[in-house]
Amino acid sequence: MGIRLSGISSRCGIGLLALATCFGQTVVENPKKPSNPDAGRSVELIERMRIRDDGKEIVFREPPNQLQLGDDGSVCFANGFEHFK
């Protein structure tokens, strides 16, 4: 009985390995010069405000989550039970 189960499990393992190699992720090579004329656009980041930590008081207890963009362009997020805008 033990030999029969080990043979079945090894066949299943080989089958899964074969499936993984057949349906792998394809590699996409980006050309040095894009064919689309609008492809080189970039967005300039402008710093408006910076939050500094003095090392004694914790500004954020955990990484900010639930990021949302307000109608006026402001960024809203939650940090624990506190909400910031």
SULKA-V747036 format. One record per residue. N is the residue number from 1. RES is the residue in one small letter. SS is DSSP state (H for helix, E for strand, - for the rest). D_FIRST is the distance of its C-alpha to the first C-alpha in whole Angstrom. Layout:
n: {N N}
res: {RES RES}
ss: {SS SS}
d_first: {D_FIRST D_FIRST}
//
This chain:
n: {1 2 3 4 5 6 7 8 9 10 11 12 13 14 15 16 17 18 19 20 21 22 23 24 25 26 27 28 29 30 31 32 33 34 35 36 37 38 39 40 41 42 43 44 45 46 47 48 49 50 51 52 53 54 55 56 57 58 59 60 61 62 63 64 65 66 67 68 69 70 71 72 73 74 75 76 77 78 79 80 81 82 83 84 85}
res: {m g i r l s g i s s r c g i g l l a l a t c f g q t v v e n p k k p s n p d a g r s v e l i e r m r i r d d g k e i v f r e p p n q l q l g d d g s v c f a n g f e h f k}
ss: {- H H H H H H H H H H H H H H H H H H H H H - - - - - - - - - - - - - - - - - - - - - - - - - - - - - - - - - - - - - - - - - - E E E E E - - - - - E E E E E - - E E E -}
d_first: {0 4 6 5 6 9 10 11 13 14 16 17 19 20 21 23 25 26 27 29 31 32 33 35 38 41 44 47 50 54 57 59 62 61 62 63 66 65 62 64 65 65 65 68 66 69 69 71 70 68 66 67 65 67 64 65 65 62 62 59 56 54 54 56 54 54 57 59 62 65 68 70 68 67 64 62 59 58 57 56 58 61 62 64 66}
//
